Amino acid sequence: MNVRRLIPATAVAGAVALGITALSACSGPGTAGGSDGKLDVVASFYPMQYLAEEIGGSHVSVTTLTKPGVEPHDLELSPRQIGSLGDADYILYLKGIQPAVDDAIAQSGVKNTVDAATLTTMETHGAEVDSHDHAGSGAEEHADSDEETAGRDPHVWLDPVKYAEVAQGVGKSLEKADPDNAADYRANTEALVGKLDALDTEYAAGLKSTTTKTFLTTHSAFGYLAERYGLTQEGIAGVDPEAEPSPARIKDLQHVAEHDGATTVFFETLASDKTAKTLAKDTGLRTDVLDPLEGITEKSKGHDYIEVMKSNLAALQKALGAK
């Protein structure tokens, strides 16, 4: 089960005090430390890493705290990683999705720290999304979180429009952090926003006319995407994509599938397909992958954000009966 583990504040403070400077435990391109003259950027997980690399270009050296293949919500930071945060020139993260990271960053003392959640409007979605965001059964685990993050759906990167808003904010923050290269950051931001605008257009056209608007997923990560393109997300277990659905929930979803004409149960690349197959067997539906893009691995249907999002679109079109 994906249990969010919080790092005690005392442990965070102690690790920072040690002054450990290496980021060898992190993954990602480039070399940390700024010895090559580049801005030393630390990203919390893949959606933030992608923004930093695309916008920063040749002027940044990016490391990510979440290794490829690691489910971000399960992340535990080593003392070395925690202590190393203080040596970063710029930190980009998304508050509310990785509590251990939130706590460590709060103790890092880094001036140029950007919370992507502040760069767009965060929303709440259905009950299944709320459970993913630490409400309901997971509330006790996240009791120390700031009130303003409680109940919000953090998956803004799955909506190309919102992700573009975040990209624009990241670009402006990099301009301030490294004014000598502001023109390049501005140009790179415009190029990325152009790609995201094109992706939004492709999604809108591709999902405009479908046989059904409802899709079932083990991971309730697609609330923003569903809202953007007039779809309905039905989450199975919410917080844990590997959890077995209850008999009552299976019955509910059987009714939904029959009533709404749903055809497919989606699972993700970073978790087992056991739950999806269990439900599919009981409902006579098929299974497929809908990637929440929390990390890129060899199993991903694409090498980067844009490619995987296009694969997601193709999967949705097939499942929804796009015309």
ZADORO-570268 format. One line per 5 residues: number of its first residue (from 1); for each residue x, y, z of C-alpha. Coordinates in steps of 0.1 Angstrom, whole numbers, plus 5000, padded with zeros to 4 digits. Example, Ala and Ser with C-alpha at 12.3 -4.5 7.8 and 13.67 -1.06 7.14 Angstrom:
# residues 2
1	5123,4955,5078  5137,4989,5071 $
This chain:
# residues 323
1	5000,5000,5000  5013,5035,4992  5017,5050,5026  5029,5086,5029  5057,5087,5054 $
6	5065,5121,5070  5101,5129,5081  5100,5144,5116  5110,5181,5117  5138,5173,5142 $
11	5153,5148,5118  5151,5174,5089  5167,5201,5110  5194,5177,5122  5203,5166,5087 $
16	5205,5202,5075  5228,5211,5104  5252,5183,5093  5258,5204,5061  5261,5173,5039 $
21	5266,5187,5004  5264,5159,4979  5233,5150,4959  5246,5117,4947  5215,5100,4960 $
26	5194,5120,4936  5188,5112,4899  5187,5133,4868  5209,5149,4843  5237,5174,4850 $
31	5260,5178,4879  5249,5195,4910  5269,5221,4929  5272,5248,4902  5309,5242,4896 $
36	5301,5243,4858  5286,5278,4862  5251,5265,4858  5222,5272,4881  5219,5243,4905 $
41	5183,5233,4903  5166,5206,4925  5132,5193,4913  5109,5173,4936  5096,5148,4910 $
46	5093,5144,4872  5066,5170,4863  5088,5196,4880  5120,5182,4865  5105,5185,4830 $
51	5097,5222,4835  5131,5230,4849  5149,5212,4820  5127,5226,4793  5128,5262,4806 $
56	5163,5262,4821  5179,5247,4790  5217,5249,4790  5218,5273,4819  5207,5248,4846 $
61	5219,5216,4861  5188,5197,4872  5186,5169,4898  5154,5153,4910  5147,5140,4945 $
66	5125,5112,4931  5143,5085,4912  5127,5070,4881  5103,5042,4890  5097,5054,4925 $
71	5061,5062,4934  5064,5099,4944  5040,5097,4974  5061,5069,4989  5093,5089,4988 $
76	5116,5089,5018  5145,5113,5017  5179,5102,5030  5197,5125,5054  5222,5132,5026 $
81	5194,5144,5003  5178,5165,5031  5211,5182,5040  5220,5188,5003  5189,5208,4997 $
86	5205,5238,5014  5232,5239,4987  5207,5243,4958  5204,5276,4939  5168,5270,4931 $
91	5142,5244,4942  5110,5236,4923  5083,5214,4940  5046,5210,4943  5033,5213,4978 $
96	5008,5188,4990  5019,5157,4970  5051,5147,4988  5049,5156,5026  5084,5145,5033 $
101	5097,5168,5006  5075,5197,5018  5090,5193,5053  5126,5192,5041  5123,5222,5018 $
106	5108,5242,5046  5140,5237,5065  5164,5242,5036  5167,5280,5038  5170,5282,5000 $
111	5160,5317,4988  5148,5307,4954  5122,5281,4963  5091,5278,4941  5059,5260,4949 $
116	5042,5252,4916  5009,5250,4935  5010,5288,4939  5014,5294,4901  4979,5282,4891 $
121	4945,5278,4907  4942,5246,4927  4908,5229,4929  4891,5200,4946  4873,5173,4927 $
126	4853,5143,4936  4854,5122,4967  4878,5098,4952  4902,5127,4945  4897,5140,4980 $
131	4909,5107,4994  4940,5109,4973  4947,5143,4987  4948,5131,5023  4912,5136,5033 $
136	4890,5108,5046  4910,5077,5055  4944,5093,5049  4937,5125,5069  4956,5113,5100 $
141	4988,5108,5080  4987,5144,5067  4974,5161,5099  5004,5184,5100  4999,5198,5065 $
146	4989,5234,5061  4952,5239,5060  4952,5256,5026  4966,5224,5009  4940,5200,5025 $
151	4916,5185,5000  4932,5201,4970  4939,5180,4939  4976,5184,4932  4976,5168,4897 $
156	4976,5201,4878  5003,5189,4853  4977,5166,4837  4958,5196,4824  4980,5211,4796 $
161	4964,5245,4802  4972,5246,4839  5006,5231,4833  5012,5260,4809  5003,5285,4837 $
166	5028,5268,4860  5054,5269,4832  5050,5307,4828  5054,5312,4866  5085,5290,4866 $
171	5100,5309,4837  5095,5342,4855  5110,5328,4887  5141,5316,4869  5145,5350,4853 $
176	5146,5365,4888  5170,5338,4901  5194,5342,4871  5188,5376,4855  5219,5373,4832 $
181	5201,5346,4813  5165,5360,4815  5161,5363,4778  5168,5326,4772  5144,5316,4800 $
186	5118,5338,4785  5122,5323,4750  5123,5287,4764  5091,5294,4783  5073,5306,4752 $
191	5084,5276,4733  5072,5252,4760  5039,5270,4764  5035,5267,4726  5039,5229,4729 $
196	5013,5228,4757  4989,5249,4738  4992,5226,4708  4986,5196,4731  4955,5212,4746 $
201	4942,5218,4711  4949,5181,4702  4930,5169,4733  4901,5192,4728  4896,5180,4692 $
206	4903,5144,4700  4878,5141,4728  4851,5164,4714  4829,5136,4701  4829,5103,4719 $
211	4805,5075,4726  4809,5079,4764  4824,5105,4786  4831,5082,4816  4864,5064,4823 $
216	4874,5042,4853  4908,5045,4869  4927,5030,4898  4945,5063,4904  4922,5093,4908 $
221	4947,5116,4893  4928,5129,4863  4903,5153,4878  4917,5184,4861  4920,5166,4828 $
226	4884,5153,4830  4871,5187,4839  4890,5204,4811  4877,5181,4784  4842,5174,4796 $
231	4848,5139,4809  4839,5120,4841  4866,5103,4861  4854,5074,4883  4882,5064,4907 $
236	4883,5029,4922  4904,5032,4953  4916,5068,4953  4947,5071,4975  4961,5036,4967 $
241	4961,5024,4930  4970,4989,4942  4942,4986,4968  4915,4960,4963  4881,4977,4956 $
246	4854,4968,4981  4825,4947,4970  4802,4977,4974  4825,4998,4952  4827,4971,4926 $
251	4789,4970,4925  4788,5008,4922  4812,5008,4893  4794,4980,4876  4763,5002,4876 $
256	4783,5032,4864  4799,5012,4836  4766,4998,4824  4747,5032,4827  4775,5053,4812 $
261	4788,5028,4787  4823,5027,4801  4845,5002,4784  4879,5003,4801  4895,5002,4836 $
266	4928,5022,4835  4958,5015,4857  4992,5033,4858  5028,5024,4850  5042,5029,4885 $
271	5018,5005,4903  5004,4970,4899  4976,4963,4875  4960,4939,4900  4932,4962,4910 $
276	4923,4970,4874  4923,4934,4864  4901,4925,4895  4875,4951,4885  4877,4943,4848 $
281	4871,4906,4855  4840,4914,4876  4826,4939,4852  4835,4924,4819  4856,4955,4809 $
286	4891,4957,4794  4922,4972,4809  4947,4998,4796  4973,5022,4808  4965,5059,4816 $
291	4998,5073,4829  4996,5100,4856  5031,5111,4846  5046,5111,4880  5078,5095,4866 $
296	5093,5083,4834  5106,5047,4831  5113,5022,4804  5077,5011,4807  5064,5046,4799 $
301	5047,5050,4765  5069,5079,4756  5102,5095,4765  5089,5127,4779  5058,5146,4791 $
306	5045,5155,4756  5049,5120,4742  5032,5103,4772  5004,5127,4772  4998,5119,4735 $
311	4998,5082,4744  4972,5090,4771  4950,5108,4746  4951,5078,4723  4941,5055,4751 $
316	4913,5078,4761  4900,5080,4726  4900,5042,4723  4882,5038,4756  4857,5065,4751 $
321	4849,5056,4715  4861,5088,4699  4845,5096,4665 $
